């Protein structure tokens, strides 16, 4: 039975409150509730475990590890708690500590598809490809319906140069979930590496599916330049602008934490109104391709998640995709003079089509570059690999990126 201090902390009420805060992107408020629970940690390890799992689900990996470590310290023989801590440590990037807890779990608990899959994730992160392949295959033997294991196994095959073998696995995923972003992004890599030019061009149509759309000033502002200036200042002075966050693509700059677009601020209200207009323009501009995994999967309802990005001189975005979205976008607020049309190196431009080079086995994919311009929305399918070209300048490169997420989508 919970102790006195744990009873004073209404666990059920706090859990519901945290879920609503996470949904609203209010990370700071959520952290305060987690911190209060952490102060009571000797009293109720099961509550610590419950909230640690929740924090891990919503990507507060540091919070999750703190809570789950205390739970395991109180209940060292509890294999479920050890497993949850291993997951959080892997997400945090502490692979060695994660492996220690996984060793205890994999020895002491009956194997399950979920645990085999997540253990394989750790092995993949550590570069132990043979072991990762073995455990993804074990997971599929136990549960062949789990698409994540099909997807990850294909990723291992790509890493080991077996691109042709990966294609039917990815096709299997897409038969069941046509707009599955991890499968689409890896399929683009596999098609490029195997020379399937026509199939690649149909999947990654760099001309028709990427749309640069100019903005117009929202009501209440003298012009677009004034709006962009105020929004750029909002981003650069934001208290949740963090440098070098784990598990993001920003290099040499900062990115805001949480959902910027959910904040209760007049600038965000105006910007979200602009976004809704530009989404409709994008949808209207898509070709009519009912069976296509992008054009044929236009969501009926969506939510928006966005973040500010400030790149300093020498910074760039590494090649990545957006796993949550149907379509993604970057809106440019302020650009240094060094980013311009006449630069033969196209420094600071955004490039689409090419993922991490090591995935292609010496091959290359077709690419398209676009020059950023202040007041320009650049919209593209979320599974399109994209990156920025490094630049050198005194002034920063400031933008807001966002995803249009189907209401029924969950993180892959």
C-alpha positions as CSV (number, residue, x, y, z in Angstrom):
1,X,0.0,0.0,0.0
2,X,1.4,3.4,-0.9
3,X,3.0,5.3,1.9
4,X,1.8,8.6,3.4
5,X,3.9,10.8,1.0
6,X,2.8,8.9,-2.0
7,X,-0.9,9.3,-1.0
8,X,-0.4,13.1,-0.7
9,X,0.7,12.9,-4.4
10,X,-2.5,12.1,-6.3
11,X,-1.0,9.6,-8.8
12,X,-4.1,9.2,-11.0
13,X,-4.7,13.0,-11.2
14,X,-1.1,13.8,-11.9
15,X,-0.9,11.2,-14.6
16,X,-4.0,12.6,-16.4
17,X,-2.6,16.1,-16.0
18,X,0.8,15.1,-17.5
19,X,-0.9,13.5,-20.5
20,X,-2.7,16.8,-21.2
21,X,0.4,18.9,-20.8
22,X,2.4,16.6,-23.1
23,X,-0.4,16.8,-25.7
24,X,-0.3,20.6,-25.5
25,X,3.5,20.7,-25.7
26,X,3.8,22.3,-22.3
27,X,7.1,20.7,-21.4
28,X,8.1,23.0,-18.5
29,X,4.9,22.5,-16.7
30,X,5.2,18.7,-17.1
31,X,8.7,18.8,-15.7
32,X,7.5,20.4,-12.5
33,X,5.1,17.5,-11.9
34,X,7.8,15.0,-12.6
35,X,10.1,16.9,-10.2
36,X,7.6,16.7,-7.4
37,X,7.2,13.0,-7.8
38,X,11.0,12.6,-7.9
39,X,11.2,14.2,-4.4
40,X,9.1,11.4,-3.1
41,X,11.1,8.6,-4.7
42,X,11.9,6.4,-1.7
43,X,8.2,6.0,-1.1
44,X,6.6,4.3,-4.1
45,X,8.8,2.7,-6.8
46,X,5.8,1.6,-8.7
47,X,4.7,5.2,-9.2
48,X,8.2,6.1,-10.2
49,X,8.1,3.3,-12.8
50,X,4.7,4.4,-14.1
51,X,5.8,8.0,-14.5
52,X,9.2,7.1,-15.9
53,X,7.5,5.1,-18.7
54,X,5.3,8.1,-19.4
55,X,8.3,10.5,-19.6
56,X,10.1,8.1,-21.9
57,X,7.1,7.9,-24.2
58,X,7.0,11.7,-24.5
59,X,10.8,11.9,-25.1
60,X,11.8,13.4,-21.8
61,X,14.6,10.8,-21.6
62,X,16.6,12.5,-18.8
63,X,13.5,12.6,-16.6
64,X,12.6,9.0,-17.4
65,X,16.1,7.8,-16.5
66,X,16.1,9.7,-13.2
67,X,12.7,8.2,-12.1
68,X,13.4,4.7,-13.4
69,X,16.8,4.5,-11.7
70,X,15.2,5.2,-8.4
71,X,12.5,2.6,-9.1
72,X,15.2,0.0,-9.9
73,X,17.2,1.0,-6.8
74,X,14.2,0.3,-4.7
75,X,13.2,-2.9,-6.5
76,X,16.5,-4.2,-8.1
77,X,15.0,-7.6,-8.9
78,X,12.0,-6.2,-10.8
79,X,12.6,-7.1,-14.4
80,X,9.9,-4.9,-15.8
81,X,11.5,-1.9,-14.1
82,X,14.9,-2.9,-15.4
83,X,13.5,-3.2,-18.9
84,X,11.9,0.2,-18.8
85,X,15.2,1.7,-17.5
86,X,17.1,0.0,-20.3
87,X,14.7,1.5,-22.9
88,X,15.1,5.0,-21.4
89,X,18.9,4.7,-21.2
90,X,19.1,3.6,-24.8
91,X,16.9,6.6,-25.9
92,X,19.2,8.9,-23.8
93,X,22.2,7.5,-25.6
94,X,23.8,5.7,-22.7
95,X,24.2,2.5,-24.6
96,X,26.6,0.8,-22.2
97,X,24.3,1.3,-19.1
98,X,21.3,0.2,-21.2
99,X,23.1,-3.0,-22.2
100,X,23.8,-3.8,-18.5
101,X,20.1,-3.7,-17.7
102,X,19.1,-5.5,-20.9
103,X,21.5,-8.3,-20.0
104,X,19.6,-8.8,-16.7
105,X,16.2,-8.7,-18.4
106,X,17.1,-11.0,-21.3
107,X,18.5,-13.6,-18.9
108,X,15.7,-13.5,-16.4
109,X,12.5,-12.9,-18.3
110,X,10.8,-15.0,-21.0
111,X,11.5,-13.6,-24.4
112,X,8.8,-11.5,-26.0
113,X,8.5,-9.8,-29.4
114,X,8.6,-6.4,-27.8
115,X,11.7,-7.1,-25.8
116,X,13.5,-8.7,-28.6
117,X,12.7,-5.8,-30.9
118,X,13.8,-3.2,-28.4
119,X,17.0,-5.1,-27.5
120,X,17.7,-5.2,-31.3
121,X,17.3,-1.4,-31.4
122,X,20.1,-1.1,-28.8
123,X,22.3,-3.5,-30.8
124,X,21.7,-1.4,-34.0
125,X,22.5,1.8,-32.2
126,X,25.8,0.2,-31.0
127,X,26.6,-0.9,-34.6
128,X,26.3,-4.6,-33.7
129,X,24.4,-5.4,-36.9
130,X,24.6,-9.2,-36.8
131,X,23.1,-9.2,-33.3
132,X,20.4,-6.7,-34.3
133,X,19.4,-8.8,-37.3
134,X,19.2,-11.9,-35.1
135,X,16.9,-10.3,-32.6
136,X,14.7,-8.5,-35.1
137,X,14.1,-11.9,-36.8
138,X,13.3,-13.4,-33.4
139,X,10.8,-10.7,-32.8
140,X,9.1,-11.4,-36.1
141,X,9.0,-15.1,-35.4
142,X,7.0,-14.3,-32.2
143,X,4.9,-11.5,-33.8
144,X,5.0,-11.2,-37.6
145,X,2.3,-8.5,-37.5
146,X,4.7,-5.9,-35.9
147,X,5.6,-3.6,-38.7
148,X,8.4,-1.9,-36.7
149,X,10.4,-5.1,-36.8
150,X,10.0,-5.5,-40.5
151,X,11.1,-1.9,-40.9
152,X,14.1,-2.2,-38.7
153,X,15.2,-5.5,-40.2
154,X,15.2,-3.7,-43.6
155,X,17.3,-1.0,-42.1
156,X,19.9,-3.6,-41.0
157,X,19.9,-5.1,-44.5
158,X,20.5,-1.7,-46.0
159,X,23.4,-1.0,-43.5
160,X,25.0,-4.3,-44.6
161,X,24.6,-3.6,-48.3
162,X,21.6,-5.9,-49.0
163,X,19.4,-3.2,-50.5
164,X,17.6,-5.6,-52.9
165,X,16.6,-7.9,-49.9
166,X,15.3,-4.9,-48.0
167,X,12.8,-3.8,-50.7
168,X,10.2,-6.6,-50.2
169,X,10.3,-6.1,-46.4
170,X,9.6,-2.4,-46.9
171,X,6.9,-3.2,-49.5
172,X,5.3,-5.5,-46.8
173,X,5.1,-2.5,-44.4
174,X,3.7,-0.2,-47.0
175,X,1.0,-2.7,-48.0
176,X,-0.4,-2.4,-44.5
177,X,0.4,1.3,-43.8
178,X,0.9,3.2,-47.1
179,X,2.3,6.4,-45.6
180,X,4.6,4.8,-43.1
181,X,7.4,7.3,-43.0
182,X,10.3,5.1,-41.9
183,X,9.5,2.5,-44.6
184,X,9.1,5.2,-47.3
185,X,12.4,6.9,-46.4
186,X,14.3,3.6,-46.4
187,X,12.7,2.5,-49.6
188,X,13.9,5.7,-51.3
189,X,17.5,4.7,-50.3
190,X,17.1,1.1,-51.4
191,X,15.7,2.1,-54.8
192,X,18.5,4.5,-55.4
193,X,21.2,1.9,-54.4
194,X,19.7,-0.7,-56.7
195,X,19.3,1.6,-59.7
196,X,15.5,1.5,-59.8
197,X,15.3,5.0,-61.3
198,X,11.7,5.0,-62.4
199,X,10.3,3.6,-59.2
200,X,12.4,6.1,-57.3
201,X,11.2,9.1,-59.4
202,X,7.6,8.1,-58.8
203,X,8.2,7.8,-55.0
204,X,10.4,10.9,-54.6
205,X,9.1,13.4,-57.2
206,X,11.4,16.3,-56.4
207,X,9.7,18.7,-58.7
208,X,6.0,18.1,-58.0
209,X,5.9,17.2,-54.4
210,X,8.2,20.0,-53.1
211,X,6.4,23.3,-53.2
212,X,8.0,26.7,-52.4
213,X,5.0,28.9,-51.4
214,X,5.4,32.7,-50.6
215,X,3.7,34.0,-47.5
216,X,1.5,37.1,-47.1
217,X,1.5,39.3,-44.0
218,X,-1.1,38.4,-41.4
219,X,-3.6,41.0,-40.2
220,X,-2.3,43.5,-37.8
221,X,1.2,43.9,-39.3
222,X,2.5,46.6,-41.6
223,X,4.1,44.1,-43.9
224,X,5.6,40.6,-44.0
225,X,9.1,42.0,-43.1
226,X,7.7,43.3,-39.8
227,X,6.0,40.0,-38.9
228,X,9.2,38.0,-39.8
229,X,11.3,40.3,-37.7
230,X,9.1,40.0,-34.6
231,X,8.8,36.2,-35.1
232,X,12.6,35.8,-35.5
233,X,13.1,37.7,-32.3
234,X,10.6,35.5,-30.5
235,X,12.5,32.4,-31.6
236,X,16.0,33.7,-30.8
237,X,15.0,34.9,-27.3
238,X,12.9,31.8,-26.5
239,X,13.7,30.3,-23.1
240,X,13.5,26.8,-24.5
241,X,16.0,27.4,-27.3
242,X,18.6,24.7,-26.7
243,X,21.9,23.8,-28.3
244,X,22.8,20.4,-29.6
245,X,19.8,18.5,-28.2
246,X,20.1,14.7,-28.5
247,X,18.3,13.0,-31.4
248,X,17.9,16.0,-33.6
249,X,19.5,17.0,-36.8
250,X,20.7,20.5,-35.9
251,X,24.5,20.9,-35.9
252,X,26.1,24.2,-34.9
253,X,23.0,25.9,-33.7
254,X,20.0,25.8,-31.5
255,X,16.4,24.4,-31.6
256,X,13.4,25.1,-29.4
257,X,12.2,22.3,-27.2
258,X,8.5,21.4,-27.2
259,X,5.7,22.4,-29.6
260,X,6.3,26.1,-30.5
261,X,3.0,26.2,-32.4
262,X,0.9,25.3,-29.3
263,X,2.1,28.3,-27.3
264,X,-0.5,30.9,-26.2
265,X,1.0,33.9,-27.9
266,X,-0.5,36.3,-30.6
267,X,2.5,35.7,-32.9
268,X,1.8,32.0,-32.8
269,X,-1.9,32.5,-33.4
270,X,-1.1,34.6,-36.5
271,X,1.5,32.1,-37.7
272,X,-0.8,29.1,-37.3
273,X,-3.4,30.9,-39.4
274,X,-0.8,31.4,-42.2
275,X,0.1,27.7,-41.9
276,X,-3.5,26.5,-42.4
277,X,-3.8,28.6,-45.5
278,X,-0.5,27.3,-47.0
279,X,-1.5,23.6,-46.2
280,X,-4.6,24.0,-48.3
281,X,-2.6,25.6,-51.1
282,X,-0.2,22.6,-50.9
283,X,-3.0,20.0,-51.0
284,X,-4.6,21.8,-54.0
285,X,-1.3,21.8,-55.9
286,X,-0.7,18.1,-55.5
287,X,-1.2,15.9,-58.6
288,X,-4.2,13.5,-58.6
289,X,-2.5,10.1,-57.8
290,X,-5.0,8.2,-55.7
291,X,-2.7,5.1,-55.2
292,X,0.4,7.1,-54.3
293,X,1.7,6.8,-50.7
294,X,1.8,10.6,-50.4
295,X,-0.8,12.1,-52.7
296,X,-3.2,9.3,-52.0
297,X,-2.9,9.6,-48.3
298,X,-4.0,13.3,-47.7
299,X,-5.3,13.3,-44.1
300,X,-8.8,14.6,-43.3
301,X,-7.7,16.1,-40.0
302,X,-4.3,17.0,-38.6
303,X,-2.4,18.7,-35.8
304,X,0.6,20.9,-36.0
305,X,3.9,20.5,-34.2
306,X,6.7,23.1,-34.8
307,X,10.0,24.3,-33.5
308,X,12.4,27.2,-34.1
309,X,15.9,26.6,-35.5
310,X,18.8,29.1,-35.2
311,X,21.9,28.0,-37.2
312,X,25.1,29.9,-36.5
313,X,28.1,30.3,-38.8
314,X,29.3,26.8,-39.9
315,X,26.0,25.2,-38.8
316,X,23.8,22.9,-40.8
317,X,21.1,20.4,-40.7
318,X,22.2,16.8,-41.1
319,X,20.3,14.6,-43.6
320,X,17.0,13.4,-41.9
321,X,13.3,12.8,-42.3
322,X,10.3,13.7,-40.1
323,X,8.8,10.5,-38.8
324,X,5.6,12.0,-37.4
325,X,4.3,14.1,-40.3
326,X,2.4,13.6,-43.6
327,X,3.9,16.8,-45.0
328,X,6.6,19.0,-43.4
329,X,7.6,22.5,-44.0
330,X,10.3,25.1,-43.2
331,X,9.5,28.8,-43.1
332,X,12.4,31.3,-43.3
333,X,12.4,34.3,-41.0
334,X,15.8,35.8,-41.2
335,X,18.8,35.0,-43.4
336,X,22.4,36.2,-43.6
337,X,23.6,38.0,-46.7
338,X,26.0,35.1,-47.3
339,X,23.0,33.0,-48.5
340,X,22.2,34.2,-51.9
341,X,21.3,33.1,-55.5
342,X,24.7,33.8,-57.0
343,X,26.8,31.6,-54.7
344,X,28.1,28.6,-56.7
345,X,28.5,26.6,-53.5
346,X,24.9,27.3,-52.6
347,X,25.9,27.7,-48.9
348,X,22.9,27.6,-46.5
349,X,20.6,26.2,-49.2
350,X,18.3,23.3,-48.4
351,X,18.9,20.0,-50.3
352,X,16.3,17.2,-50.9
353,X,16.7,13.6,-52.0
354,X,19.9,12.3,-50.5
355,X,20.0,10.6,-47.1
356,X,23.1,9.7,-45.0
357,X,25.8,8.7,-47.6
358,X,26.8,5.5,-45.8
359,X,23.4,4.0,-46.5
360,X,23.8,4.0,-50.3
361,X,26.7,1.5,-50.8
362,X,28.6,3.9,-53.0
363,X,25.6,5.0,-55.0
364,X,23.9,8.4,-55.0
365,X,20.3,9.7,-55.3
366,X,19.0,12.5,-57.4
367,X,18.8,15.8,-55.5
368,X,17.2,19.2,-55.7
369,X,18.4,22.3,-53.9
370,X,16.4,25.4,-53.1
371,X,17.6,28.8,-52.0
372,X,16.0,30.0,-48.7
373,X,14.2,33.3,-48.9
374,X,12.7,35.3,-46.1
375,X,8.9,34.9,-46.1
376,X,9.0,31.6,-48.0
377,X,7.3,28.3,-47.0
378,X,9.0,25.2,-48.5
379,X,6.6,22.3,-48.1
380,X,7.6,18.7,-48.8
381,X,6.6,15.1,-48.0
382,X,7.8,14.1,-44.5
383,X,9.6,11.0,-45.9
384,X,11.9,13.1,-48.2
385,X,15.5,13.1,-47.0
386,X,16.7,16.7,-46.6
387,X,19.6,18.6,-45.2
388,X,21.2,22.1,-45.4
389,X,24.5,23.1,-46.9
390,X,26.9,24.6,-44.2
391,X,27.5,28.3,-44.5
392,X,29.8,31.0,-43.0
393,X,28.3,34.3,-41.9
394,X,28.2,36.7,-39.0
395,X,24.3,36.6,-38.8
396,X,22.3,33.5,-38.0
397,X,20.0,31.6,-40.3
398,X,16.6,31.6,-38.5
399,X,13.5,29.6,-39.5
400,X,10.6,27.7,-38.1
401,X,10.0,24.0,-39.1
402,X,6.8,22.1,-38.6
403,X,5.0,18.9,-39.3
404,X,1.4,18.4,-40.4
405,X,0.6,15.2,-38.4
406,X,-2.5,13.1,-39.2
407,X,-4.7,12.9,-36.1
408,X,-4.5,9.2,-35.9
409,X,-0.7,8.9,-36.4
410,X,1.5,7.8,-33.5
411,X,5.3,7.9,-33.5
412,X,6.8,5.0,-35.4
